[in-house]
């Protein structure tokens, strides 16, 4: 179908300061065949009035109240009211590049169903960007440039939440917004991965991602580290773990302990490795920690790595290489 309509799902809450720039960027898009499904998640400022004023000027912008509370019910509300053949997200505090929709719709038109169109992103803030966000931006854009985002899916969310687009049929195949698992953007990325939707490479910045202190991903409990670990382990056990192979956890810091505790609670056997002499031989959650050289004695293991230090990660990769083991098959970095 030529010139398919793009449905943009945009929950909003107390973002009146940023909405004009956001909406103006959408109105400036070179691809005109879109609809915005803006859902008010119980704003306490004038956000709703800002949206309604824009909606009066352009009937492609539609405003609805959230039938529940929170971002997932807001997204579900938006999806119920949508009609586009293509679907996408937009954050109410961000800015689109003028050609974002044209590039992404064109990519899907060229590649067909079974694909996810993504774009590179650029953070911006009135106070400058932290080193952590700068590293994440560089890492994410490097993956997007060649379309191998899934190769590091267990480290961080590899598809930017406000900069993806898929065919509606593929979105339905992947469960749409029906699951209620947080963080919802990471969960959706895993479901794209589960349903083998291929990433279309993109070497162009299409989205400007605003950072500020009260941004939801900074303040809401659903974006705390334990939620990310839970979702990683859930999908690893579902999609990539081979239960006939020995399971290994490498690392005994916060993340390693969290993963180990969850495995113990699920009554799943595993070998717990570390290289800290003070911890080797001790038991935590009833599980003894052993030296990482133990890995050499295991037959065809699968390892989850929870060591965050970049230098240590490089050494661990080299160790696995000497054993002839491969990333995303034999070992998986969770940080």
BASE-867719 format. One record per residue (C-alpha): residue in one letter; x, y, z. Coordinates in Angstrom, 1 decimal, decimal comma, m for minus. Example, Ala and Ser with C-alpha at 12.3 -4.5 7.8 and 13.67 -1.06 7.14 Angstrom:
residues 2
A | 12,3 | m4,5 | 7,8;
S | 13,7 | m1,1 | 7,1;
***
This chain:
residues 335
X | 0,0 | 0,0 | 0,0;
X | 1,4 | 3,4 | m1,0;
X | 1,5 | 6,2 | 1,6;
X | 0,2 | 4,1 | 4,6;
X | m1,0 | 6,0 | 7,6;
X | 1,4 | 6,0 | 10,6;
X | m0,3 | 5,8 | 14,1;
X | 1,9 | 7,6 | 16,7;
X | 1,2 | 6,5 | 20,3;
X | 1,9 | 9,4 | 22,7;
X | 1,1 | 9,1 | 26,4;
X | 1,6 | 12,4 | 28,2;
X | 1,7 | 13,5 | 31,8;
X | 2,7 | 17,0 | 33,1;
X | 4,8 | 17,8 | 30,0;
X | 3,2 | 21,2 | 29,1;
X | 6,6 | 22,8 | 29,0;
X | 7,8 | 20,5 | 26,2;
X | 4,7 | 19,7 | 24,2;
X | 4,8 | 22,6 | 21,8;
X | 8,2 | 21,7 | 20,6;
X | 7,2 | 18,1 | 20,3;
X | 4,0 | 18,7 | 18,4;
X | 5,6 | 21,3 | 16,1;
X | 8,2 | 18,8 | 15,2;
X | 5,5 | 16,3 | 14,2;
X | 3,6 | 18,9 | 12,2;
X | 6,9 | 19,7 | 10,3;
X | 7,3 | 16,1 | 9,2;
X | 7,8 | 15,6 | 5,5;
X | 5,6 | 12,5 | 5,5;
X | 2,1 | 13,8 | 6,1;
X | 0,2 | 10,6 | 6,5;
X | 0,1 | 10,2 | 10,2;
X | m2,2 | 10,4 | 13,2;
X | m1,3 | 11,2 | 16,8;
X | m3,1 | 9,3 | 19,5;
X | m2,3 | 11,4 | 22,6;
X | m3,4 | 10,0 | 25,9;
X | m3,6 | 12,0 | 29,0;
X | m2,3 | 10,0 | 32,0;
X | m4,0 | 12,2 | 34,6;
X | m1,9 | 15,4 | 34,1;
X | m2,0 | 18,0 | 36,8;
X | m0,8 | 20,9 | 34,7;
X | m2,1 | 22,4 | 31,4;
X | m0,8 | 19,6 | 29,2;
X | m4,3 | 18,5 | 28,2;
X | m5,2 | 22,1 | 27,1;
X | m2,0 | 22,3 | 25,0;
X | m2,9 | 19,1 | 23,2;
X | m6,5 | 20,1 | 22,7;
X | m5,5 | 23,5 | 21,2;
X | m3,3 | 21,7 | 18,7;
X | m6,0 | 19,1 | 18,0;
X | m8,4 | 22,0 | 17,1;
X | m6,0 | 23,2 | 14,4;
X | m5,1 | 19,7 | 13,0;
X | m7,6 | 16,8 | 13,1;
X | m4,7 | 14,3 | 12,7;
X | m4,1 | 15,0 | 16,4;
X | m6,5 | 13,2 | 18,7;
X | m6,6 | 13,4 | 22,5;
X | m8,1 | 10,8 | 24,9;
X | m8,1 | 10,3 | 28,7;
X | m6,3 | 7,2 | 30,0;
X | m8,7 | 4,5 | 30,9;
X | m6,3 | 3,4 | 33,6;
X | m3,2 | 4,6 | 35,4;
X | 0,3 | 4,5 | 34,0;
X | 2,0 | 4,3 | 30,7;
X | 0,9 | 0,8 | 29,7;
X | m2,8 | 1,5 | 30,1;
X | m2,2 | 4,8 | 28,3;
X | m0,5 | 3,0 | 25,4;
X | m3,3 | 0,4 | 25,3;
X | m5,8 | 3,3 | 25,1;
X | m3,9 | 4,9 | 22,2;
X | m3,8 | 1,6 | 20,4;
X | m7,5 | 1,0 | 20,7;
X | m8,2 | 4,3 | 18,9;
X | m5,6 | 3,9 | 16,2;
X | m6,2 | 2,9 | 12,6;
X | m2,8 | 3,2 | 10,8;
X | m1,2 | 0,4 | 8,8;
X | 2,1 | 1,3 | 10,5;
X | 2,5 | 2,0 | 14,2;
X | 5,1 | 3,9 | 16,2;
X | 5,8 | 5,6 | 19,5;
X | 6,5 | 9,2 | 20,4;
X | 7,4 | 10,7 | 23,8;
X | 5,7 | 14,0 | 24,6;
X | 8,9 | 15,6 | 25,7;
X | 11,0 | 14,7 | 22,7;
X | 11,6 | 16,1 | 19,2;
X | 11,4 | 14,3 | 15,8;
X | 13,7 | 15,1 | 13,0;
X | 11,6 | 16,4 | 10,0;
X | 12,2 | 13,2 | 7,9;
X | 11,8 | 10,6 | 10,7;
X | 8,5 | 9,3 | 9,5;
X | 9,4 | 9,4 | 5,8;
X | 12,6 | 7,5 | 6,4;
X | 11,1 | 4,8 | 8,6;
X | 7,9 | 4,3 | 6,5;
X | 10,1 | 4,2 | 3,4;
X | 12,3 | 1,5 | 5,1;
X | 9,3 | m0,6 | 5,9;
X | 7,9 | m0,1 | 2,4;
X | 11,2 | m1,4 | 0,9;
X | 11,7 | m4,3 | 3,3;
X | 8,1 | m5,4 | 3,9;
X | 6,6 | m7,1 | 6,9;
X | 8,7 | m9,0 | 9,4;
X | 10,9 | m5,9 | 10,0;
X | 11,4 | m3,2 | 12,5;
X | 12,5 | 0,3 | 11,3;
X | 14,6 | 2,1 | 13,8;
X | 16,6 | 5,4 | 13,8;
X | 19,6 | 6,7 | 15,5;
X | 19,0 | 9,0 | 18,5;
X | 20,7 | 12,0 | 20,1;
X | 20,2 | 13,1 | 23,7;
X | 19,9 | 16,7 | 24,6;
X | 19,4 | 18,6 | 27,8;
X | 19,6 | 22,1 | 29,1;
X | 22,4 | 21,0 | 31,5;
X | 24,4 | 18,8 | 29,1;
X | 24,5 | 15,0 | 28,9;
X | 26,1 | 12,8 | 31,4;
X | 28,9 | 10,4 | 30,4;
X | 26,5 | 7,4 | 31,0;
X | 23,9 | 8,7 | 28,6;
X | 26,6 | 9,7 | 26,1;
X | 28,0 | 6,1 | 26,2;
X | 24,5 | 4,6 | 25,8;
X | 23,8 | 6,8 | 22,8;
X | 27,1 | 5,9 | 21,2;
X | 26,6 | 2,2 | 21,9;
X | 23,0 | 2,2 | 20,7;
X | 23,7 | 4,1 | 17,5;
X | 26,6 | 1,8 | 16,6;
X | 24,2 | m1,2 | 16,8;
X | 21,5 | 0,6 | 14,8;
X | 24,0 | 1,6 | 12,1;
X | 24,5 | m2,1 | 11,1;
X | 21,2 | m3,5 | 12,4;
X | 22,7 | m6,0 | 14,8;
X | 20,8 | m4,6 | 17,9;
X | 19,7 | m8,0 | 19,1;
X | 23,3 | m9,1 | 19,5;
X | 23,5 | m7,2 | 22,8;
X | 19,8 | m7,4 | 23,9;
X | 20,6 | m8,7 | 27,3;
X | 22,8 | m5,7 | 28,2;
X | 20,4 | m2,8 | 27,7;
X | 17,2 | m2,0 | 25,7;
X | 18,5 | m2,1 | 22,1;
X | 15,6 | m0,4 | 20,4;
X | 14,9 | 3,2 | 21,5;
X | 11,4 | 3,4 | 22,9;
X | 10,3 | 6,5 | 21,0;
X | 12,0 | 5,7 | 17,7;
X | 10,8 | 2,4 | 16,1;
X | 8,1 | 1,6 | 13,5;
X | 6,5 | m1,7 | 12,5;
X | 3,6 | m3,0 | 10,4;
X | 0,4 | m3,4 | 12,5;
X | 0,3 | m7,1 | 11,7;
X | 3,8 | m7,6 | 13,1;
X | 2,9 | m5,5 | 16,1;
X | m0,1 | m7,8 | 16,8;
X | 2,0 | m10,8 | 16,3;
X | 4,4 | m9,5 | 19,0;
X | 1,5 | m8,9 | 21,5;
X | 1,0 | m5,2 | 20,9;
X | 0,7 | m3,4 | 24,3;
X | m1,2 | m6,3 | 26,0;
X | 1,5 | m7,5 | 28,3;
X | 1,8 | m5,6 | 31,6;
X | 5,4 | m6,2 | 32,2;
X | 7,7 | m3,2 | 33,0;
X | 9,8 | m1,6 | 31,6;
X | 7,4 | m1,8 | 28,7;
X | 9,8 | m0,7 | 26,0;
X | 12,3 | m3,3 | 26,9;
X | 9,6 | m6,0 | 27,0;
X | 8,4 | m5,0 | 23,6;
X | 12,0 | m5,2 | 22,3;
X | 12,3 | m8,7 | 23,6;
X | 9,0 | m9,6 | 21,9;
X | 10,2 | m8,3 | 18,6;
X | 13,3 | m10,4 | 19,1;
X | 11,1 | m13,5 | 20,1;
X | 9,1 | m13,1 | 16,9;
X | 12,2 | m12,7 | 14,7;
X | 11,4 | m9,3 | 13,4;
X | 14,5 | m8,1 | 11,6;
X | 16,1 | m4,8 | 12,4;
X | 16,5 | m2,5 | 9,4;
X | 19,9 | m0,7 | 9,7;
X | 19,9 | 3,1 | 9,9;
X | 22,8 | 5,5 | 9,9;
X | 20,9 | 8,7 | 10,4;
X | 19,8 | 10,5 | 13,6;
X | 16,0 | 10,6 | 13,4;
X | 15,0 | 11,4 | 17,0;
X | 16,1 | 13,9 | 19,7;
X | 15,8 | 12,4 | 23,1;
X | 15,3 | 14,9 | 26,0;
X | 16,9 | 14,3 | 29,4;
X | 15,8 | 16,1 | 32,5;
X | 15,5 | 15,3 | 36,3;
X | 11,8 | 14,4 | 36,4;
X | 11,8 | 12,2 | 33,3;
X | 9,9 | 9,0 | 34,0;
X | 12,8 | 6,7 | 33,3;
X | 14,7 | 8,5 | 36,0;
X | 12,0 | 8,7 | 38,7;
X | 9,5 | 5,8 | 38,4;
X | 10,1 | 2,5 | 40,3;
X | 9,3 | 0,5 | 37,1;
X | 12,6 | 1,6 | 35,7;
X | 14,6 | 0,5 | 38,7;
X | 17,5 | m2,0 | 38,1;
X | 15,6 | m5,0 | 39,6;
X | 12,9 | m4,6 | 36,9;
X | 15,5 | m4,8 | 34,2;
X | 17,2 | m7,8 | 35,7;
X | 13,9 | m9,6 | 36,0;
X | 13,0 | m9,0 | 32,4;
X | 16,4 | m10,1 | 31,2;
X | 16,2 | m13,4 | 33,1;
X | 12,6 | m14,0 | 32,1;
X | 13,4 | m13,8 | 28,4;
X | 16,7 | m15,5 | 28,6;
X | 15,1 | m18,6 | 30,3;
X | 12,3 | m18,5 | 27,7;
X | 14,2 | m17,8 | 24,5;
X | 17,9 | m18,6 | 24,8;
X | 18,6 | m21,0 | 27,7;
X | 19,0 | m24,6 | 26,8;
X | 17,8 | m26,6 | 29,9;
X | 20,0 | m29,6 | 28,9;
X | 23,1 | m27,5 | 29,4;
X | 24,7 | m26,5 | 32,7;
X | 23,7 | m22,9 | 33,7;
X | 26,4 | m20,6 | 35,0;
X | 26,2 | m17,2 | 36,7;
X | 29,4 | m15,2 | 36,7;
X | 29,6 | m12,4 | 39,2;
X | 28,6 | m11,8 | 42,8;
X | 27,8 | m8,1 | 42,9;
X | 24,3 | m6,7 | 43,2;
X | 23,3 | m8,0 | 39,8;
X | 24,9 | m11,4 | 40,2;
X | 23,2 | m11,8 | 43,6;
X | 19,8 | m10,8 | 42,2;
X | 20,0 | m13,3 | 39,4;
X | 21,2 | m16,0 | 41,7;
X | 18,4 | m15,4 | 44,2;
X | 15,8 | m15,5 | 41,4;
X | 17,2 | m18,8 | 40,1;
X | 17,2 | m20,3 | 43,7;
X | 13,6 | m19,2 | 44,1;
X | 12,7 | m20,8 | 40,8;
X | 14,6 | m24,0 | 42,0;
X | 16,9 | m23,9 | 38,9;
X | 20,3 | m25,5 | 39,3;
X | 23,3 | m23,3 | 38,4;
X | 27,0 | m22,9 | 39,0;
X | 28,1 | m19,6 | 40,6;
X | 31,4 | m18,2 | 39,5;
X | 33,5 | m15,3 | 40,7;
X | 37,1 | m14,2 | 40,8;
X | 37,0 | m12,5 | 44,3;
X | 39,2 | m14,6 | 46,7;
X | 37,1 | m13,2 | 49,6;
X | 33,9 | m14,8 | 48,2;
X | 35,2 | m18,0 | 46,7;
X | 34,1 | m20,9 | 48,9;
X | 31,4 | m19,0 | 50,6;
X | 27,7 | m19,7 | 50,4;
X | 25,0 | m17,1 | 49,5;
X | 21,4 | m18,2 | 49,3;
X | 22,7 | m21,7 | 50,0;
X | 24,8 | m21,6 | 46,8;
X | 28,6 | m21,9 | 47,0;
X | 30,7 | m19,6 | 44,9;
X | 33,6 | m21,2 | 43,0;
X | 36,5 | m19,9 | 41,0;
X | 35,9 | m19,1 | 37,4;
X | 38,4 | m21,7 | 36,2;
X | 35,7 | m24,2 | 37,1;
X | 34,1 | m23,3 | 33,8;
X | 36,7 | m25,4 | 32,0;
X | 35,4 | m28,5 | 33,7;
X | 31,8 | m28,1 | 32,7;
X | 30,4 | m29,8 | 29,7;
X | 28,9 | m27,4 | 27,2;
X | 27,7 | m24,7 | 29,7;
X | 25,7 | m21,5 | 29,1;
X | 26,9 | m18,5 | 31,1;
X | 25,2 | m15,3 | 32,3;
X | 27,7 | m12,6 | 32,9;
X | 26,8 | m9,9 | 35,5;
X | 30,3 | m8,2 | 35,7;
X | 29,9 | m4,5 | 34,8;
X | 33,6 | m3,4 | 34,7;
X | 34,5 | m2,9 | 31,1;
X | 38,1 | m4,1 | 31,5;
X | 36,9 | m7,2 | 33,3;
X | 34,3 | m7,8 | 30,5;
X | 37,1 | m7,7 | 27,9;
X | 39,1 | m10,2 | 29,9;
X | 36,0 | m12,5 | 30,3;
X | 35,4 | m12,3 | 26,5;
X | 39,0 | m13,4 | 25,9;
X | 38,6 | m16,2 | 28,4;
X | 35,5 | m17,5 | 26,6;
X | 37,3 | m17,2 | 23,3;
X | 40,1 | m19,5 | 24,5;
X | 37,4 | m22,0 | 25,3;
X | 35,9 | m21,7 | 21,8;
X | 32,6 | m20,3 | 23,2;
X | 30,4 | m17,8 | 21,3;
X | 28,5 | m14,8 | 22,5;
X | 24,6 | m15,1 | 22,4;
X | 25,0 | m18,8 | 22,2;
X | 27,3 | m19,9 | 25,0;
X | 27,5 | m16,7 | 27,0;
X | 25,4 | m13,7 | 27,5;
X | 26,3 | m10,3 | 29,1;
X | 23,6 | m9,0 | 31,3;
X | 25,4 | m5,6 | 31,8;
***
